[in-house]
Amino acid sequence: MQHDVFICHASEDKDAVARPLAEALREWHLDVWYDEFSMKVGDSLRETIDRGLASCRYGVVIVSPAFFQKRWTQREMNGLVAREMSEGRKLVLPIWHDVELSDVVAYSPPLADVVATRSSVGMDRMCADLLRTIRPEESPLMVARDELIRLGWSPPPISDEWWLDMVEAQEHAVSSMWSVPWRFPLPERLGSQGRRRGLNIAWTALQLDWQHQAEHRKICQITHPDDVLAYVRGDPALTEAAHDYPQHLANYAPQLLIPQFSAEFADDFDDLLRESQERWCTQPDRRFPEAMCDRQLALRHPEFGRHSAVEVAEKWMVGLGGDHSASAYEELEYIFWLLASDSDWLPADIRAFLINGLKDRATWDRDRIITTRGAFSSALMTARRTPLRWTRAIKADLEEIVSGSIRKMGLTAAASSIVDRFIEEDFIGVCDRVERERAAARRR
């Protein structure tokens, strides 16, 4: 385990300097080796101190009259100097306590040549002086570690190979165009290059964790709003990201746009909708002449933003698309869910609007059904101008397909009830009609 600093001190200086300094540096999220923190009953004094000396990045040496008299402090100082010689870098960070230059020169001329801070300047100034050396340009990994600690994590030491994995993951996240569920933008904050990179490394780790949780808990458009909110609230980093980027929260959990489900994100969504409406007033889109807001926010608008059911249903299903696609299931599976009692928590008007939208899209995944080579697939492949006659074999085949989706999505509704709703909504008839209209349009 690597420590940021080892505090070399005489026991007489514990109360005045060593202990308050160790506590202050820990508040700055430094990993401090200090005997009262790092040793326990039964430890070998020499072995434990030697491990601390060998694993520290810097040695903070409290130079005092008592320090000059102690054999242990001289031994620790010798160990730090040996490492300096071996590694070719400065490790010793002196703090002068109740001594003057002449005292230090008399003890060790080389130590007197090292720029020191003084205990007389106060704890805040002392820490600032030390931090300028310990974190000269805000090391990305140090920044990342501090950010993770701020958000409740207990990250491993910087020497752990886990950090190499996170650096690689961060670089992949920046360059990747693949869709990843619950993917939010990495922070865009001012600061040095090291700080920006460190924050990106930290937030990559945070995102990997909440993405794993989302996949494990199947958090998506069809998840009950209470469960979505519990998932978001359970992760301080995700909560912060959701408030910073509410458009992405709406992308992966559009059900929260519905006013009665918005909870603490209501103001964020209201701001998004207001900005969107203002933008559409000044910059209308000719493709959607009646629209009043972005399609992504239609579920928050009392008139669905005056978008068509097809447009709203598509956005509900795929979200922003690309590397921020919200699709967790196939289109036909979303249809089955909307027809199941599992979606009863949706307001009736919104549920009907989405059903009509997916019905009129007439693009639900026939290819997957066709590969099953059953009676339903055969019926789909048959051209007709009259309504499909639902035979027992066709219904049984569709029921088998629905049963597979029920298992995959964890639904509680019976397959037969979903099949009955599918027939009642006339998905096949609408699909046949739309296909005829498309064919006629191609001939024109």
C-alpha positions in Angstrom: 0.0 0.0 0.0 1.4 3.4 -0.9 1.0 6.4 1.4 1.2 10.0 0.3 3.2 11.1 3.4 5.1 9.6 6.3 5.3 11.9 9.3 8.6 11.6 11.0 8.5 13.2 14.5 9.6 13.1 18.1 6.9 12.0 20.6 7.3 15.4 22.4 5.9 17.1 19.2 2.8 15.0 18.9 0.3 17.3 20.6 1.7 20.6 19.2 2.4 19.6 15.6 2.3 15.9 14.5 -1.2 14.8 15.4 -3.0 18.1 14.2 -0.9 18.0 11.0 -1.8 14.3 10.3 -5.5 15.1 10.9 -5.4 18.2 8.7 -3.7 16.3 5.8 -6.3 13.5 6.0 -9.0 16.2 5.6 -7.2 17.0 2.4 -7.7 13.3 1.4 -4.1 12.5 1.7 -3.1 9.0 2.7 -1.0 9.7 5.8 1.3 7.3 7.7 1.2 8.4 11.3 2.0 6.0 14.1 -1.3 6.6 16.0 -3.3 5.9 12.8 -1.1 3.2 11.2 0.0 0.9 14.1 -2.1 -1.4 16.2 -1.4 -3.7 19.2 0.9 -6.5 18.3 2.6 -4.8 15.3 6.4 -4.9 15.1 7.5 -1.3 15.7 10.5 -1.6 13.4 8.8 -3.5 10.6 5.7 -1.3 10.6 7.8 1.9 10.4 10.1 0.4 7.8 7.1 -0.4 5.6 5.8 3.1 6.0 9.1 4.6 5.1 9.4 2.3 2.0 5.9 3.0 0.8 5.5 6.8 1.2 5.8 9.3 -1.6 7.1 12.0 0.8 8.5 12.2 4.3 7.3 15.1 6.3 10.0 15.7 8.9 9.2 17.8 12.0 12.6 19.2 12.9 12.7 20.3 16.5 15.0 20.3 19.5 13.4 16.9 20.6 13.9 15.6 17.0 17.7 16.2 17.3 17.9 14.1 20.5 16.0 10.9 19.3 17.6 7.8 17.8 14.3 6.7 16.1 13.9 10.0 14.3 17.5 9.9 13.1 16.9 6.3 11.8 13.8 7.4 10.0 15.6 10.4 8.5 18.4 8.1 7.3 15.9 5.9 5.6 14.3 8.8 3.8 17.7 10.1 2.7 18.7 6.6 1.4 15.6 6.6 -0.7 16.4 10.0 -2.1 19.8 8.8 -3.2 18.4 5.6 -4.7 15.4 7.2 -6.5 17.1 10.4 -7.5 14.3 12.7 -6.3 13.5 14.8 -3.2 11.3 13.1 -0.6 12.1 15.1 2.6 9.7 17.9 3.4 10.9 19.6 6.6 8.8 21.5 9.1 10.9 23.6 11.5 9.4 23.7 15.0 11.0 25.9 17.6 14.4 25.8 15.8 16.4 28.3 13.8 18.7 27.9 10.8 21.8 27.7 13.1 20.2 24.8 15.0 19.5 22.8 11.8 23.0 23.6 10.3 24.6 22.2 13.5 22.5 19.0 13.2 22.7 18.5 9.4 23.9 21.0 6.9 22.3 19.1 3.9 18.9 19.2 5.8 19.4 23.0 6.4 19.7 23.4 2.6 16.2 22.0 2.0 13.5 24.7 1.8 11.2 24.2 4.9 7.9 25.5 6.2 7.5 26.5 9.8 5.0 25.5 12.5 4.8 29.1 13.5 2.9 30.0 10.3 -0.2 28.1 11.4 -1.7 24.8 10.3 -3.5 26.2 7.2 -0.4 27.8 5.8 1.7 24.7 6.7 -0.7 22.4 4.8 -0.8 24.7 1.8 3.0 24.7 1.7 3.2 20.9 1.8 0.4 20.5 -0.8 2.2 22.6 -3.3 4.9 20.0 -3.4 2.8 16.9 -2.8 0.3 17.9 -5.6 2.4 20.2 -7.8 0.1 20.2 -10.8 -2.8 18.3 -9.4 -1.9 14.8 -10.4 -4.8 13.2 -12.3 -4.9 10.2 -10.1 -4.8 12.3 -7.0 -7.7 14.4 -8.3 -9.6 11.2 -9.2 -9.1 9.7 -5.8 -10.2 12.9 -4.0 -13.3 13.0 -6.2 -14.2 9.4 -5.5 -13.8 10.1 -1.7 -16.0 13.2 -2.0 -18.7 11.0 -3.4 -18.5 8.3 -0.7 -16.1 5.8 -2.2 -13.1 4.2 -0.5 -10.8 3.9 -3.6 -7.7 1.7 -3.5 -4.2 3.1 -3.1 -2.8 4.9 -6.1 -0.3 2.1 -6.6 -3.1 -0.4 -7.1 -3.5 -1.7 -10.7 -7.2 -0.8 -10.5 -6.2 2.7 -11.4 -4.6 1.5 -14.7 -7.9 -0.1 -15.6 -9.8 3.1 -14.9 -7.4 5.2 -17.0 -7.8 2.7 -19.9 -11.6 2.8 -19.4 -11.6 6.6 -19.4 -9.7 6.7 -22.6 -12.1 4.2 -24.2 -15.1 6.1 -22.9 -13.9 9.3 -24.6 -13.3 7.6 -27.9 -16.0 5.0 -28.0 -19.1 5.5 -30.1 -20.8 2.3 -28.9 -24.1 2.6 -27.0 -23.8 2.1 -23.2 -26.9 2.3 -20.9 -27.0 5.2 -18.6 -24.1 7.0 -20.1 -23.8 10.6 -19.0 -21.3 13.2 -20.3 -18.0 13.4 -18.4 -17.5 16.6 -16.4 -16.8 19.8 -18.2 -15.1 21.8 -15.4 -12.5 24.5 -15.5 -9.0 23.8 -14.1 -5.6 22.5 -15.1 -5.3 19.7 -17.6 -4.4 17.3 -14.8 -7.5 18.2 -12.8 -9.8 17.8 -15.9 -8.3 14.4 -16.6 -8.5 13.3 -13.0 -12.2 14.2 -12.8 -12.8 12.3 -16.0 -11.1 9.2 -14.6 -13.1 9.4 -11.4 -16.4 9.9 -13.2 -15.6 7.0 -15.6 -15.3 4.7 -12.5 -18.5 6.1 -11.1 -20.4 5.6 -14.3 -19.1 2.0 -14.7 -20.5 1.3 -11.3 -24.0 2.8 -11.8 -24.2 1.3 -15.4 -23.5 -2.1 -13.9 -26.3 -1.5 -11.4 -28.7 -0.3 -14.1 -28.0 -3.5 -16.1 -28.3 -5.7 -13.1 -31.6 -4.1 -12.0 -32.9 -3.6 -15.6 -33.5 0.1 -15.1 -35.1 1.5 -18.3 -38.3 3.0 -19.8 -40.5 0.3 -18.4 -39.2 0.4 -14.8 -41.7 1.7 -12.3 -40.8 5.4 -11.4 -40.4 4.6 -7.7 -37.7 2.0 -8.6 -36.0 4.4 -10.9 -35.9 7.1 -8.3 -34.6 4.6 -5.7 -31.8 3.6 -8.1 -30.8 7.2 -8.8 -31.1 8.3 -5.1 -29.0 5.4 -4.0 -25.9 6.7 -5.8 -24.7 10.2 -4.9 -22.7 10.5 -8.1 -25.6 9.5 -10.3 -27.9 11.9 -8.4 -25.4 14.8 -9.0 -25.1 13.8 -12.7 -28.9 13.6 -13.1 -29.3 17.2 -11.8 -26.4 18.4 -13.9 -27.6 16.7 -17.1 -31.4 16.2 -16.8 -31.7 15.7 -20.5 -29.8 12.5 -20.1 -31.9 11.4 -17.2 -35.0 12.0 -19.4 -33.3 10.0 -22.1 -32.9 6.8 -20.1 -35.9 7.2 -17.8 -38.5 9.2 -19.8 -41.2 8.1 -17.4 -39.8 10.6 -14.9 -40.9 13.4 -17.4 -44.5 12.6 -16.5 -45.2 15.3 -13.9 -46.6 13.0 -11.1 -43.4 11.0 -11.3 -40.7 13.7 -11.5 -40.1 14.1 -7.7 -37.0 16.2 -7.0 -36.2 16.5 -10.7 -39.4 18.5 -11.5 -37.6 21.9 -11.6 -34.8 20.5 -13.8 -37.4 19.1 -16.3 -39.4 22.3 -16.2 -36.3 24.3 -17.1 -35.6 22.0 -20.0 -39.1 22.2 -21.3 -39.2 26.0 -21.0 -35.9 26.3 -22.9 -37.1 23.9 -25.5 -40.3 25.8 -26.1 -38.5 29.1 -26.4 -36.1 27.6 -28.9 -38.9 26.1 -31.0 -40.6 29.5 -31.1 -37.5 31.2 -32.5 -36.0 28.2 -34.5 -38.9 26.1 -35.8 -38.2 22.8 -37.6 -40.0 22.5 -41.0 -40.2 18.8 -40.6 -42.5 19.3 -37.6 -44.4 22.5 -38.3 -46.9 22.1 -35.4 -44.4 21.0 -32.8 -43.9 23.1 -29.7 -40.9 21.4 -28.0 -38.3 18.7 -28.5 -39.7 15.2 -29.1 -37.6 14.0 -26.2 -39.6 16.2 -23.8 -43.1 15.4 -25.2 -44.2 13.4 -22.2 -43.9 16.5 -20.1 -46.0 18.7 -22.4 -49.8 18.6 -21.9 -50.3 18.2 -25.7 -47.3 15.9 -26.2 -45.6 18.9 -27.7 -48.0 18.5 -30.7 -45.9 15.7 -32.0 -47.5 12.7 -33.6 -47.8 9.5 -31.6 -45.3 7.8 -33.9 -42.7 10.5 -33.2 -43.2 10.4 -29.5 -43.2 6.6 -29.3 -40.0 6.3 -31.3 -38.2 8.8 -29.0 -39.6 7.1 -25.9 -38.1 3.8 -27.2 -34.7 4.8 -28.6 -34.0 8.1 -26.8 -31.2 10.2 -28.2 -29.9 7.2 -30.3 -26.3 6.6 -31.2 -24.0 6.2 -28.3 -26.8 7.4 -26.0 -29.4 5.0 -27.2 -32.0 4.2 -24.6 -33.1 0.9 -26.2 -33.0 -1.9 -23.8 -35.4 -4.3 -25.6 -36.7 -5.0 -29.1 -39.6 -2.9 -30.4 -42.0 -5.9 -30.2 -41.1 -6.4 -26.6 -41.9 -2.8 -25.8 -45.3 -3.4 -27.4 -45.9 -6.5 -25.3 -45.1 -4.5 -22.1 -47.5 -1.7 -23.1 -50.2 -4.3 -23.6 -49.4 -6.1 -20.3 -50.9 -5.2 -16.9 -47.3 -4.5 -15.8 -47.6 -1.0 -17.5 -50.9 -0.1 -15.6 -48.9 2.5 -13.7 -48.7 4.6 -16.8 -51.4 7.3 -17.1 -54.0 5.9 -19.5 -53.7 8.7 -22.1 -49.9 8.3 -22.3 -50.1 4.5 -22.5 -52.7 4.7 -25.3 -50.6 7.3 -27.1 -47.5 5.1 -27.0 -49.4 2.0 -28.1 -50.9 3.9 -31.1 -47.5 5.3 -31.9 -45.8 1.9 -32.0 -48.7 0.5 -33.9 -48.6 3.2 -36.6 -44.9 2.9 -36.9 -45.5 -0.6 -38.2 -41.8 -1.5 -37.9 -41.8 -3.9 -35.1 -39.2 -6.6 -35.5 -40.6 -9.2 -37.9 -37.2 -10.6 -38.7 -36.8 -12.1 -35.2 -40.3 -13.7 -35.4 -39.7 -15.0 -38.9 -36.7 -17.0 -37.7 -38.9 -18.9 -35.4 -40.7 -20.5 -38.4 -44.0 -20.9 -36.6 -47.6 -20.4 -37.6 -47.5 -16.7 -36.6 -44.3 -16.1 -38.7 -45.9 -17.8 -41.7 -49.0 -15.7 -41.4 -46.9 -12.5 -41.3 -45.1 -13.5 -44.5 -48.4 -14.0 -46.3 -49.7 -11.1 -48.3 -53.4 -10.4 -47.8 -56.0 -7.7 -48.4 -58.5 -9.1 -45.8 -58.0 -9.3 -42.0 -55.8 -12.1 -40.7 -57.8 -15.0 -39.4 -56.5 -15.8 -36.0 -56.4 -19.6 -35.9 -55.6 -21.6 -32.8 -52.1 -22.4 -34.2 -51.3 -18.8 -34.9 -52.4 -17.7 -31.5 -50.4 -20.5 -29.8 -47.3 -19.5 -31.7 -47.6 -15.9 -30.8 -48.2 -16.9 -27.2 -45.0 -18.8 -27.2 -43.1 -15.7 -28.5 -44.8 -13.6 -25.8 -43.8 -16.1 -23.1 -40.2 -15.7 -24.1 -40.4 -11.9 -23.7 -42.2 -12.2 -20.4 -39.3 -14.3 -19.1 -36.7 -11.9 -20.5 -38.4 -8.7 -19.2 -39.6 -10.2 -15.9 -43.2 -9.4 -16.5 -46.1 -10.7 -14.3 -48.9 -10.6 -16.9 -50.1 -13.8 -18.5 -49.0 -14.4 -22.1 -52.6 -15.1 -23.1 -53.8 -11.7 -21.9 -51.1 -9.9 -23.9 -52.0 -11.9 -27.0 -55.6 -11.0 -26.6 -54.7 -7.3 -26.3 -52.4 -7.6 -29.4 -55.3 -9.0 -31.4 -57.8 -6.4 -30.0 -55.5 -3.5 -30.9 -55.2 -5.0 -34.5 -51.5 -4.6 -34.8 -51.4 -6.9 -37.8 -54.2 -5.1 -39.5 -52.6 -1.7 -39.1 -49.2 -3.1 -40.2 -50.8 -4.5 -43.3 -52.5 -1.2 -44.1 -49.2 0.8 -43.6 -47.3 -1.7 -45.8 -49.9 -1.2 -48.6 -49.6 2.6 -48.2 -45.8 2.4 -48.4 -45.9 0.2 -51.4 -48.3 2.6 -53.2 -46.0 5.5 -52.3 -43.0 3.7 -53.9 -44.9 3.1 -57.1 -45.8 6.7 -57.5 
